[in-house]
Amino acid sequence: MSQAPEIAERIREAFTREGVVLGIARFREGHTRDALTIGDWPPGTTVTGLEVIVSHSPRQRAPATFGFLGFETAYPVRLVNQSGSEDLEAAVNAIASAFWPLADDPALLPESRDYPEQVTLAVTAD
């Protein structure tokens, strides 16, 4: 069973605790909610502000240990600076406070003509 809903809730709680404000997702039908989702948004959804996407499916990774003891299950997380003025560092720090140590170090994807600034990382549910 996917632990993605638990991870999303822990991220939401960490953001609240650390004062990080989630963006707003607007759906084609007109309703809105915070911009934290598991998996892809439905077609026609637009997001402003800080967008957080938790992968629905985990991936297996080998922990960095001396002897191989098995795989860890890690969930990729993507933070997207849709407005261009969000503090991705504060968002990463909030996630790290809830999931330390992170399964993957944060990787910054700088803003380009086609894509907003983004950070990718991975967390474990344990």
C-alpha atoms as one frame of an Amber mdcrd trajectory, in Angstrom:
protein
   0.000   0.000   0.000   1.281   3.457  -0.896   2.523   5.650   1.920   2.205
   8.756  -0.259  -0.874  10.115   1.610   0.993   9.882   4.935   4.018  11.631
   3.411   1.842  14.397   1.935   0.202  14.982   5.323   3.585  15.134   7.085
   4.769  17.704   4.512   1.597  19.758   5.054   2.130  19.663   8.840   5.826
  20.598   8.482   4.939  23.571   6.258   2.344  24.760   8.783   4.816  24.399
  11.653   7.587  26.232   9.752   5.369  28.942   8.216   5.805  27.804   4.610
   2.745  28.721   2.548   1.481  26.327  -0.096   0.238  27.687  -3.384  -3.292
  27.375  -4.745  -4.495  24.817  -7.295  -7.463  25.846  -9.434  -9.372  23.050
 -11.093 -11.185  23.208 -14.418 -14.514  22.926 -12.565 -13.727  26.124 -10.645
 -12.941  24.879  -7.129  -9.581  25.443  -5.427  -7.411  23.824  -2.774  -3.816
  23.964  -1.603  -1.179  23.030  -4.168   0.001  19.777  -2.565  -0.821  16.702
  -4.618   0.006  13.050  -4.935   0.786  12.211  -8.548  -0.292  14.357 -11.472
  -2.945  17.038 -11.321  -6.130  16.471 -13.318  -6.075  18.011 -16.805  -6.927
  21.709 -16.805  -5.562  22.408 -13.312  -3.495  25.573 -12.887  -1.232  26.271
  -9.928   0.082  29.529  -8.505   2.624  29.877  -5.705   4.479  26.927  -4.221
   3.491  23.604  -5.773   4.419  20.301  -4.106   4.093  17.003  -5.966   4.617
  13.725  -4.092   5.102  10.691  -6.294   2.247   8.214  -6.001   4.649   5.311
  -6.370   7.836   4.811  -4.383  11.127   3.783  -5.876  13.666   1.427  -4.388
  17.084   2.694  -3.437  20.077   1.101  -1.797  21.038   2.886   1.410  24.579
   4.208   1.713  25.791   1.687   4.273  28.854  -0.467   4.615  27.058  -3.754
   3.967  24.014  -4.280   1.766  21.027  -4.823   4.035  18.251  -4.428   1.476
  16.451  -1.622  -0.264  14.706   1.410   1.215  11.472   2.709  -0.218  11.795
   6.384  -1.117   9.161   8.759  -2.464  10.303  11.468  -4.879   9.028  14.969
  -4.091   9.095  17.944  -6.470   8.796  21.557  -5.304   7.881  24.029  -8.036
   8.193  27.808  -7.707   5.221  28.703  -9.921   5.104  32.386  -8.948   8.859
  32.981  -9.139   8.934  34.407  -5.619   8.585  31.333  -3.396  11.316  30.401
  -0.908  12.271  26.885  -1.989  15.048  26.749   0.603  12.525  27.264   3.425
  10.313  24.556   1.903  13.219  22.087   1.685  14.216  22.883   5.284  10.647
  22.249   6.463  10.569  18.879   4.689  13.988  17.982   6.091  12.742  18.773
   9.611  10.040  16.126   9.168  12.001  13.492   7.221  15.641  13.743   8.284
  17.756  12.235   6.876  16.452  12.774   3.370  16.619   9.768   1.048  18.067
  11.963  -1.737  19.741  15.328  -1.352  17.835  18.269  -2.834  18.690  19.050
  -6.441  17.941  22.526  -7.794  16.655  22.788 -11.338  17.147  26.454 -12.233
  14.428  28.445 -13.922  14.537  28.420 -17.706  12.463  29.923 -20.470  10.235
  26.828 -20.457  10.190  25.760 -16.788   9.903  27.466 -13.402  12.544  26.973
 -10.704  12.229  23.526  -9.098  13.809  21.346  -6.435  13.653  17.570  -6.409
  14.383  15.344  -3.419  13.188  12.059  -1.958  11.943  11.074   1.490  11.280
   7.836   3.307   8.117   7.273   5.327   9.961   5.728   8.263
